[in-house]
Amino acid sequence: MSGIYIHIPFCKKICYYCDFHFSLDLSHKEQFITSLLKEIALQKDYLSEKKIETIYFGGGTPSVLSAQEINQIFDEIGKYFNLSNVGEITLEANPDDLSLEYLQALKQTRINRLSIGIQSFFDEDLLLMNRRHTANDAFICVENAKKVGFENITIDLMYGLPNLSLERWKENIKHALSLQVNHISAYHLSIEKQTAFNKFHNDGKITLPNEDLSELQYTTLVEILKENGFIHYEISNFARDGYEAVHNSNYWKQKPYLGLGPSAHSFNGTSRQWNISNNLKYISSLESNILNFEIEELSEIERFNEYILTSLRTIWGVNIGYIKNTFPQKYCSIFIAKMERYVQQGHAVQNDASISLTNKGMFISDSIISDVFIAD
């Protein structure tokens, strides 16, 4: 079965670390939704498998949508896709959007999973990141979400932040655990080019923790969450048994998905395509029933490298039998040979069925993965 990702390209405020596509101008939201509904109809044949397993509202800030607008989108998707098997429907949200009234309205939609971008439980960190919520908002919104009946809740945290000590990071983890959510995603701050943080860093206004402290924050996170019953099933993701993110896991397992909205990516197993990253151009093209996108046919090597990239990020690792049966034999031999030194260094483990990264290896996964890619 397949998944649908819907990119909601609006935010009320710029987070200083973010380089995702969004606009602060919400005056075009109604036009965007009209265009999105047209895109759903135009893309009805993209997925050969019409049965949908997951739907994910990402952004941007999807919690700028009203419950009525969310239902409008569901109604249109239901015209063209079989939703009888949909199990997980996620909405990304900012804590300050999640008022009790809004949560009660969301509970009347098909949304059954909330992904809440908390990032930190310290106001000084939130101010530094230019987040629009407070630490108190974070605590209140999660409690209210549980009060109205949301059980499947994940929260996002961020480490590797400027001035983030190990002790403060431990406090963040402690606060997250106190909320008794079933899923936690934790990401190391990445300084992207087109962000305020990049300028601050270049100007010497912020100082990042050194690699040793970053690694210590990561290993501390892994150890504490493991001690509290969380499964570390992907580099940045931790879940209690049965609460792993199905939608994101399907990305890593190379299942097909349809991406809707400006900048959204789609994958059908052999090619990848992505919509234009411009709200007004997206809207204007769909006013003429034309979808403005680019497409890339994936070569055999590219499909192999993508499988390695996504699989090595997970607890399941690379399935040796799968690559033997799917790709030329030499690909498997090259991959196993390249991974041998990482196994010897304790960065990976190998058995007859698979090769996966250890916690030590996951921290330097980017360099390992790029090293074991097969070159064209």
N, C-alpha and C positions, 0 to 999 in steps of 0.2 A: 504494500500500500504506500501511498505518497503523502506528502505534506504540502501545506500552503503557508507561505510567509507573506505578511502584509506590512509594508513599510509606511509608517505614518510620519511624514516629514516636517513635523512642527515641534517647536520647543518654545517655552516662555522666557527662557534665559540660557545664555551660553555657558556651559561648563568648560573650564579652562583647559581640560585635558582632552576634550572630545573632538574627533575629526570626522564623525559620521555626517551624512547628508541631512540637513534640516534647514528650516527657515523660522525666523522669529515673527514673521508676518502671518498671523492667523486669519487675516481677512479673506484669504483664498481657500479657507478650509472647505466651505460648501462646494466650491468649484472642483476642488480636489476630489471630494467624495463622489461627485457626479462622474468625474473622469475615471476614478477607480472602478466604479460600477461598470463603465463601458469596457475597461480593460478586462474585467472578469469575463465578460461575454466574448471578447476577442480572443482570450486565451483558453477558452473552454476545451480546446483539443490539444493543448500542449502536452498534457500528461496522458500517456496511453492507458494508464490505470486510473480509472475515474473514482475509485474508492479512496477516500481521504482518511488518514489516520490521525493527523494533527493539524492544528491551525495556530499560528503564532503572530501576534500583533507586536511588531518591534518598531524602533524609531531611532532618532526623534523621541517623542513622548506620546505614546498611544493613549495615555490617560487624559489627553486633551479632548478625546472623543466623548460624546455623551452616550449613555446607554442606548438611546434611540438610534444614533448613528451607527453604533456597533451592530444593532439588530438589523439595520438596513443593509449592512455589508453581508451579514450572515444570510439574509433572505436571498440576496443576489447570488452568492456562492452556491446556495442550495438549489438554484434553478439548473445549474450545469454540472454539479458534482454530487456524488453519492456520499452523504454525510452520516449514514447510518452506522458506520464503524468508527466515527471520530471519538477518540477517548480523551485526548488532552488538548485544551484550548487555552493558550496563555496570553495574558495581557501584561506588557511591561508598564510600570507605573512609577511616578514620583510620589514620595510620601505625602507631600502637601496637597496633592490632588485627591488623596484617598480619605475624603471626609466620610463620616458615617452614612450620610445621605447618599453619596455617590456609590459607596460600597454596597448599600442596600439595593440600589438600582442595578449595579453590575451583577448582583446575585440573581437577578431576574433575567439576565441574558444567558447565553451558552458558555460564557467565560467560566472556567473551573480551576484555573491556575493563575496565580499572581506572581509576577517577577518584580520585586520592589528594589529600586536603586537607592540603597541607603549609603553605601560607600564608607561612612564613618559615623561613630556615635559621639564624636567630639565636635562641638561647634566651631572651634578654631580650624579644624581640618576642612569642614564644610565651607567655611568662609574662604579659605585659601583656594578651594576648588571652584568657588563661585556657584555652589549648589544653592537652590532656592528653598530648601527645607532646613529645619533645625534637628538636633538630636532628639528633642522631645517629640517632634512630629513623627520620627521614625518609630519610637516605642508605641505611640498612640495608634498609628495607622495599622500596625501589625495586630495589636490587640483588638482593634475594631474589625479588622478583616476576619479574624477568628470568631469574633462575636456574631457576625452575620452569617457564618457558616462556611467560610473558605478554609479548607483543610490543606490543600496543596499550595503552599507558599514557599517561594524562594527569595532570598535576599542577596544583594550584591554588596561585597566589601572590596576595599582597595588597599594594598600595601605597597611598600617602596615609595611612599609619599615623602616630600620634603619634611624634615623635622620629625618624622615618625620614629619614635624610639621603640625598642622591643617591648618595653613595659606597656606603652600605650597600645601597641598592637595586640598584646595579650588581653588588655581590657576590652578592645573591640570584639575579639573572639568571645570573651566571657559574656558581653552584652548580647551578642548574637545568639549564643546558646540559651540565655535566659528567656528569649522569646519563644523557645521550643518550636522553631520551624523545622521542616523536614528536608530542606535543601539549602545549601549555601554555595554561592559562587564567589570566588576571591581572585582578583586580578592584580598583577603587578603593574604599577603605573608605567605606561609607555609614552615617551615624549615624541609626539607626532609633529611633522613639519608645520602644518597649517593650524597651529593651536597657540593660545596665549602662553601656555606653559613652555613651549619651545622658545618663545621670545624672552620670557622671564629667565629661562635657563641660560640662554646665550648672553643675556645682559648681566648675569651673575646675581640675579635677584632671588633665586631659589637654589638650594643645594640638595642634591639627591643622595640618599644613603649609598654607601659603597657596596660592592658586590657581596662581601662577607655578611653584612647586616641584612641585605635583601634575602640572601639564602637562608639566614637564620630565621627571618620572619616567615619564610615559606615552610621550612622544616617544622617550626613551632606550630604553624597552622595545621599541617598534616598530622602531627603527633596529637595535638589537643582534640581535633575533630575525630580522629580514630578512637581515642580514649572514650569519647562520648557517643560512640555507636554509628559514626558516619562512614560510608564507603567512599573512598577516593577513586571515583570511576573515570575521571578525566582530569587532565592537568589542573584545571581551574575549578573543578566542580566536585561537590561532596553531597552525598545524599544518604538518608536513612533507607534501609532496604525497601524497595518498591516505589521509591519516590525519585528515581533517576529521571532526568528530563528526556522524554521520549522524542520530542521534536529535534532537539540538538543531537541526541544520540544517533538519530537517523541521518543527520548530516555526516557524522563521523563514520557511519556504516555505508556511505555512498548510495543511500536511497534517493530516488528522484524527488524533486520538489519544484513547485511553482512559486516564483517571487512576484508580488504585485506592488505597484507604487514606484515613485521616482527612486532610482539607484538600486532597486531590488534585483537580486540575481536569481536565475533559475538554472536547474540542472536536470537533464533527462537521461543521463547515463553515457551519452556520447558527445554531447556538446553543452556549452555553458553560454548563457546570454544574460545581459544586464540592461536595465532601462536607463534612460538618460537621467543624469543627476541634476536636474533643474526643474523646479516645480512648475514654473510658468510655461516652459516648453513642453513639459509632460502634459499639462492641461490643454494647451492649444492644439497639440497634435491629436489628442483624443477627442477634441471637439469635432475633428474631421474623421473620427473613427480610424485613426492611424496610430499605432504604437511605435514610439521612437526608441529603438534599442539597437545594441550591437550583439553579434554572436561569434563564438569561437568554437570551431570543431576541434575536439581534443584528439591528439595523436595517441598511439598506443603507449608511448613513453610518458606522455603527460597524464594519461589515466592511471598508469602505474604509480607515478610520483604522487599524484593526488591521493591514491589509496594509502601509500606509505605515510604521507603527511597527516591524514586524518586518523589512521589506525594507531600510529605510535603515540598519539596523544591520550589514548584510552587504556583502561585496565585490561581490555581484551587483547590489545596489541595487534600485530600483523599475523594473519592466519596463513601459515606456510602452505597448506593444502590449497587455499584459495588462489594464491599467486601462481602456484604450479599449474593449476587448472585453467587459469584465466589469461596468463601472459606467457611469452616465450620462456623456455626453461632457463636460458642464460640470465634472465632478470632475477630469478630466485637465487641462482648461484652467486651472482654479483652482490645481491643484498645481504645474504647470509655471511659472505666473506667480509663485507664492510662492517657488519655489526659485530664481528668476532672480537675486535679489540674493545668495544664498549661492554661486551659481556665480561671480558677479562678484567676491565676496570671497575666493574660493579655498577655500571650505568644501565645495564640491561640484563634480562634473564631470558634463557632460551630452553624450550623443551621440544618434543617431537612435533607438537601442533602449532606452536606460536613463538614469537619473539616480542617481548614488551619491555618498556622502560621501568626502572626502579624509581623510587622517589628522588634519589640522587640524580638519575638521568633525566627525570622530568624537568628539573630546574634548568638544565641546559639543553632542553629538547630542541630548540630552534637550530642550534649548531649541529646537533647529531643528525637531525632530519635532513638539513641541507647537505651534509656530508655524504649521506647514503643515497641521495637522489641519483638516478641514472641520467647522464648527460645526453643530449641529442647527438 
